[in-house]
Amino acid sequence: MRTIERALVTGISGQDGALLAAYLLARGVHVTGTRRPGAAPPAWRLDELGIAAHERLAWAPLDPLDADACSALVRTCAPDAVFHLAGQSRVAESFRAPRASIEANGISTVNLLEAVRTQAPHAHLVLAASAEIFGVPAHAPQDEATPLAAMTPYGCSKLLAHAAVASWRASFGLAASSAILFNHESELRDPAFVTRKLSRAAARIALGRDEDIALGNLDARRDFGYARDHVAAMAAMAMRADAGDFVLATGKAASIREFATAAFAAAGMDLDWTGAGAHEHGVERASGRVRVRVDAALLRPVDAPLLVGDAAKARRELGFAPTLDLAGLARHMVEADLARERRAA
């Protein structure tokens, strides 16, 4: 096992970065988080976690597309572990800006791999990869041996990063590992993601501030895990002497419709579903009001019908164990959004 005294975390202001920083700081690790040059970091997640002013937390400006800047930062920080979590994180955005997504997720990973190879070859780099690298798989569940066939620009960008990790590990002996993350959610998820969009909408509708929410494909089935479990597994990956790739997933799939049902139930509203396709609605049983509707504009050109992971390797070698089921995850998120909405009032 490796000892981590200093860690570099890109994307520390995002959901995974903030939760990972909190996890590491609680274990005595000195953490350097990156922010965009010339911009103040969006610190609301760090504030909610109570670590924004932590004595062992430092900030450093970094453009991950600047290879020289990556090398300089790694040389200065001399980290024992590098967690690359920054990048373009939304599938929908990748359709609007495919080239930018490839650069943000793929080229940035190459830059950091080279920085670690030349400046801190003892460090273990852990990449936040994505189940989108599997594309539209022929079989479920997906594990580390499932063929890779990314279909979306986002999936392609993550596949480039994932392949680079494997290449630098094989070509240069670098301790580089890839966490193949299936959907992982928390109360710190960005509101643009469908799970947080749902938890926030359920809270606002329950408080009488909104009437309904528009969604896209309700039939897409995803493996919804708890983000805290996933970042703990990534930390465990970095502490291993041997590098490798790990699927992080619950092994259970649920549709967007099922997550919506769970979220509204957590807010005290039972939904009944009527219609089909673009005409499907989620109707609140008690009031008869439409609370969820489908907007065809939100449908993606390519959307895998089922992504569900087999995390047997992570359970065996990392001690990975999901701690929340779908209902518990939705309840946790809705309760956090209800508290936020009440504070805002």
Buried (B, 14 or more C-beta within 10 A) or exposed (E): EBEBEBBBBBBBBBBBBBBBBBBBBEEEBBBBBBBBEEEEBEBEBBEBBEBBEBEBBEBBEBBBEBBEBBBBBBEEBEBBBBBBBBBBBEBBBBBEEBEBBBBBBBBBBBBBBBBBBEBBEEBBBBBBBBBBBBBBBEEBBBBBEBEBEBBBBBBBBBBBBBBBBBBBBEEBEBBBBBBBBBBBBBBBBEEEBBBBBBBBBBBBBBBEEBEBBEBBBBBBBBBBBBBBBBBBBBBBBBBBEEBBBBBBBBBBBBBBBBBBBBBBBBBEBEBEBEEEEEEBBBBBEEEEBBBBBBEEEEBBEEBBEBBBBBBBBBBEBBEBEBEBBBBBBBBBBBBBBBEBBEEEE
